[in-house]
Every structure is written in structure tokens, then in C-alpha cells.
Amino acid sequence: MSEESKERILEYVKSQKKTKHYFNDLCKAIPEIKMMQAKKIVNELVNEGKLKYWSSGSTTMYMLPSEGDVDKEEKGMN
């Protein structure tokens, strides 16, 4: 179940137009799984290098490691 769930989360992230995703967004890919189990699955994806954290200081989001340099993206928004 865990590997299938990981694949569903990754497919969800890849199919979206935005690059950064809240944890609750990732849960939409696996609605039948409880939040605690979903958190473990997302953390496994981060540990495996398939997702990475992005933090604004107050909010933690998730993104694909291949999404480029977020610092440059953020500077462009200011």
C-alpha cells in the first residue's frame, strides 16, 4: 500500500500547475488513508529525495526536487 500511495502522491504533484504543495493538498491524492499514515508516507518521500521541503518560515510546503531554484523564484516575486 505504501509504494502505491507514494506513486499516487508523486503523480498528483507532477500533474499540478503549482510547484509548492501544502500537506493537505498531498492528502487529496490518497483520501482513504488517515492523516498520520499519510504524514509517514510523505516523510518517506522526502527521505528518499523524491520530494523536498520548502518553508516560508511559518508554513512548510512540499515540492519536487527538480523544480529548480526556489530562492530565485521567490526573489522574482518581490
C-alpha positions as CSV (number, residue, x, y, z in Angstrom):
1,M,0.0,0.0,0.0
2,S,2.8,2.4,0.9
3,E,4.6,2.2,-2.5
4,E,1.3,2.7,-4.4
5,S,0.5,5.6,-2.2
6,K,3.9,7.2,-2.8
7,E,3.3,6.9,-6.6
8,R,-0.1,8.4,-6.3
9,I,1.3,11.4,-4.4
10,L,4.1,11.9,-6.9
11,E,1.7,11.7,-9.8
12,Y,-0.5,14.2,-8.1
13,V,2.3,16.7,-7.6
14,K,3.5,16.3,-11.2
15,S,0.0,16.8,-12.6
16,Q,-0.5,20.2,-10.8
17,K,0.5,23.6,-12.3
18,K,1.8,24.9,-9.0
19,T,5.3,23.9,-7.7
20,K,4.7,24.0,-4.0
21,H,2.0,22.0,-2.2
22,Y,0.6,22.0,1.3
23,F,0.4,18.7,3.2
24,N,-3.4,18.8,2.9
25,D,-3.0,19.0,-0.9
26,L,-0.9,15.9,-0.9
27,C,-3.6,14.1,1.1
28,K,-6.0,14.6,-1.7
29,A,-4.1,12.0,-3.7
30,I,-4.7,9.4,-1.0
31,P,-8.0,10.3,0.6
32,E,-8.6,6.8,2.0
33,I,-5.5,7.0,4.2
34,K,-5.5,8.6,7.7
35,M,-3.5,11.7,8.2
36,M,-0.9,10.1,10.4
37,Q,-0.2,7.4,7.9
38,A,-0.1,10.0,5.1
39,K,2.4,12.0,7.0
40,K,4.7,9.0,7.3
41,I,4.4,8.3,3.6
42,V,5.2,12.0,2.7
43,N,8.2,11.9,5.1
44,E,9.4,8.7,3.4
45,L,9.3,10.5,0.0
46,V,11.3,13.4,1.5
47,N,13.9,11.0,3.0
48,E,14.1,9.2,-0.4
49,G,14.8,12.5,-2.1
50,K,11.6,12.3,-4.2
51,L,10.1,15.4,-2.5
52,K,11.7,18.2,-0.6
53,Y,10.6,20.7,2.0
54,W,10.1,24.4,1.3
55,S,9.5,26.7,4.2
56,S,8.3,30.3,4.3
57,G,9.2,30.5,8.0
58,S,5.7,29.9,9.1
59,T,4.5,27.3,6.6
60,T,6.1,24.1,5.4
61,M,5.2,23.0,1.9
62,Y,6.5,20.2,-0.3
63,M,7.8,20.2,-3.9
64,L,9.7,18.1,-6.4
65,P,13.5,18.4,-6.1
66,S,13.6,19.1,-9.8
67,E,11.5,22.3,-9.5
68,G,14.6,24.5,-9.7
69,D,16.0,27.2,-7.5
70,V,13.2,28.4,-5.3
71,D,15.3,31.3,-4.0
72,K,15.4,32.8,-7.4
73,E,11.7,32.2,-7.9
74,E,10.9,33.9,-4.6
75,K,13.2,36.9,-5.4
76,G,11.4,37.4,-8.7
77,M,8.1,37.7,-6.8
78,N,9.3,40.7,-4.7
